[in-house]
Amino acid sequence: MFDEIMEKFEGSPSQQRVIRLLLERGFSVNDEGRVVSGGIEIPNTGIAREIDVDRRVVDSTTDAILDDDELRRIFQNISQVPSLMDLAPVLDLTVVSVAVTDAEEEGIVAEITGRLADRGISIRQTISEDPEFTDEPRLYLVTGERLPGDLINELNDLAFVRSIELQ
């Protein structure tokens, strides 16, 4: 799906940057063509500054979204999920980031979370990036405690795991 969305803007790398930002941040577009997070409007100038494009690129991108029925359905229904990942250092939580060889393989989340549960490690939050919306999806687990080294090795040895990072 991500590739299909990006193809609609293949002639404009600047508009693709706007689309990528909207998807990554979970920003939606309202009926007036304004970028919003929930009910809070985000100024196009702020978006443009963040991704180093002209404000008019943001305007033309939101116009294109509203003119396309499929894009309109996507961008009027997307929402942001609050993440504990940035708060982890403040709250003394551990973030485990798992990169896999094939994100569309079945049972990845179940296998990894099951192994943590078997060790009595509580998971405060799980975020699984969708392979349709990001180039290199990852699984993020926020736990209330540090993972023992042998568990990290055990997870790293799973056939579908490419790498594990702790934050």
C-alpha positions as CSV (number, residue, x, y, z in Angstrom):
1,M,0.0,0.0,0.0
2,F,2.8,2.4,0.8
3,D,4.3,1.9,-2.6
4,E,1.0,2.5,-4.3
5,I,0.5,5.8,-2.3
6,M,4.0,6.9,-3.2
7,E,3.5,6.1,-6.9
8,K,0.7,8.6,-7.0
9,F,3.3,11.3,-6.3
10,E,6.2,9.8,-8.3
11,G,6.7,13.0,-10.3
12,S,7.2,15.0,-7.1
13,P,9.8,14.0,-4.6
14,S,8.8,17.0,-2.4
15,Q,5.2,15.8,-2.3
16,Q,6.5,12.3,-1.5
17,R,8.3,13.8,1.5
18,V,5.0,15.3,2.7
19,I,3.2,12.0,2.3
20,R,6.0,10.1,4.2
21,L,5.8,12.6,7.1
22,L,2.0,12.3,7.3
23,L,2.2,8.5,7.4
24,E,5.1,8.4,9.9
25,R,3.5,10.9,12.3
26,G,-0.1,9.6,11.9
27,F,-1.3,13.0,10.8
28,S,-4.6,13.2,9.0
29,V,-6.1,15.7,6.5
30,N,-9.5,17.3,7.2
31,D,-12.2,18.3,4.7
32,E,-10.6,21.8,4.5
33,G,-7.2,20.3,3.4
34,R,-5.6,21.1,6.7
35,V,-3.2,18.7,8.4
36,V,-4.4,17.7,11.8
37,S,-3.5,15.5,14.7
38,G,-6.9,14.7,16.3
39,G,-8.6,18.1,16.5
40,I,-5.3,20.1,16.5
41,E,-4.4,21.8,13.3
42,I,-0.7,21.7,12.3
43,P,0.4,24.7,10.3
44,N,1.6,23.9,6.8
45,T,4.6,26.2,7.4
46,G,5.7,24.0,10.3
47,I,5.3,20.9,8.2
48,A,7.2,22.5,5.3
49,R,10.0,23.6,7.6
50,E,10.3,20.1,9.2
51,I,10.9,18.4,5.8
52,D,12.5,21.4,4.0
53,V,9.9,22.0,1.3
54,D,7.9,25.1,0.4
55,R,4.6,25.6,2.1
56,R,2.8,25.4,-1.2
57,V,4.0,21.8,-1.6
58,V,2.1,20.9,1.5
59,D,-0.9,22.7,0.2
60,S,-0.8,20.9,-3.2
61,T,-0.2,17.6,-1.5
62,T,-3.3,17.9,0.7
63,D,-5.3,19.1,-2.3
64,A,-4.2,16.0,-4.2
65,I,-5.2,13.8,-1.2
66,L,-8.7,15.3,-1.1
67,D,-9.1,14.9,-4.9
68,D,-8.3,11.1,-4.8
69,D,-11.0,9.0,-3.1
70,E,-8.6,6.3,-2.0
71,L,-6.1,8.7,-0.5
72,R,-8.9,10.7,1.1
73,R,-10.2,7.6,2.9
74,I,-6.7,6.8,4.1
75,F,-5.6,10.3,5.2
76,Q,-8.9,11.2,6.8
77,N,-8.9,8.1,9.0
78,I,-5.2,7.7,10.0
79,S,-4.4,8.5,13.6
80,Q,-1.4,8.6,15.9
81,V,-0.7,6.1,18.7
82,P,1.1,7.5,21.7
83,S,4.4,5.8,22.2
84,L,6.4,5.1,25.4
85,M,9.6,4.8,23.4
86,D,10.7,8.4,23.8
87,L,9.7,8.3,27.5
88,A,11.6,5.1,28.2
89,P,14.7,6.7,29.6
90,V,12.7,9.1,31.8
91,L,10.5,6.2,33.1
92,D,13.4,3.8,33.4
93,L,11.9,1.4,30.8
94,T,13.7,-0.7,28.2
95,V,13.0,-0.5,24.5
96,V,13.8,-3.6,22.5
97,S,13.9,-3.0,18.7
98,V,13.8,-6.1,16.5
99,A,14.5,-6.1,12.8
100,V,13.4,-9.2,10.9
101,T,14.2,-10.8,7.6
102,D,10.6,-10.9,6.4
103,A,8.1,-8.7,8.2
104,E,5.2,-10.4,6.6
105,E,6.1,-13.8,8.1
106,E,3.4,-15.1,10.5
107,G,3.9,-15.4,14.2
108,I,6.8,-13.0,14.7
109,V,5.1,-10.9,17.4
110,A,3.6,-14.0,19.1
111,E,7.0,-15.8,19.2
112,I,8.9,-12.9,20.6
113,T,6.3,-11.7,23.2
114,G,5.8,-15.4,24.2
115,R,9.4,-15.8,25.1
116,L,9.4,-12.6,27.2
117,A,6.2,-13.8,28.9
118,D,7.8,-17.2,29.6
119,R,10.5,-15.3,31.5
120,G,8.0,-13.3,33.5
121,I,8.9,-10.0,31.7
122,S,6.0,-7.6,31.5
123,I,5.5,-5.8,28.2
124,R,4.2,-2.2,28.7
125,Q,3.8,-1.5,25.0
126,T,4.3,-3.2,21.6
127,I,4.5,-1.3,18.4
128,S,4.8,-3.3,15.1
129,E,5.4,-1.2,12.0
130,D,3.4,-2.2,9.0
131,P,5.5,-3.5,6.1
132,E,3.0,-1.7,3.8
133,F,3.9,1.7,5.2
134,T,7.6,1.6,5.9
135,D,10.6,0.4,4.0
136,E,12.3,-1.4,7.0
137,P,9.6,-2.3,9.5
138,R,10.6,-3.1,13.0
139,L,8.9,-4.5,16.1
140,Y,9.3,-2.4,19.2
141,L,8.7,-3.7,22.7
142,V,8.7,-1.5,25.8
143,T,9.3,-3.4,28.9
144,G,9.4,-2.6,32.6
145,E,12.7,-4.3,33.1
146,R,16.0,-5.0,31.4
147,L,16.2,-8.2,29.4
148,P,18.8,-10.8,30.6
149,G,21.6,-11.4,28.2
150,D,20.7,-15.0,27.5
151,L,17.2,-14.0,26.5
152,I,18.6,-11.4,24.1
153,N,20.9,-14.1,22.6
154,E,17.9,-16.5,22.4
155,L,15.8,-13.9,20.5
156,N,18.7,-13.1,18.2
157,D,19.1,-16.7,17.3
158,L,15.5,-17.0,16.0
159,A,15.6,-17.6,12.2
160,F,13.5,-14.6,11.3
161,V,15.5,-12.1,13.5
162,R,18.0,-9.9,11.6
163,S,19.1,-7.8,14.5
164,I,18.1,-6.6,18.0
165,E,18.9,-3.2,19.5
166,L,18.3,-2.1,23.1
167,Q,17.6,1.5,24.0
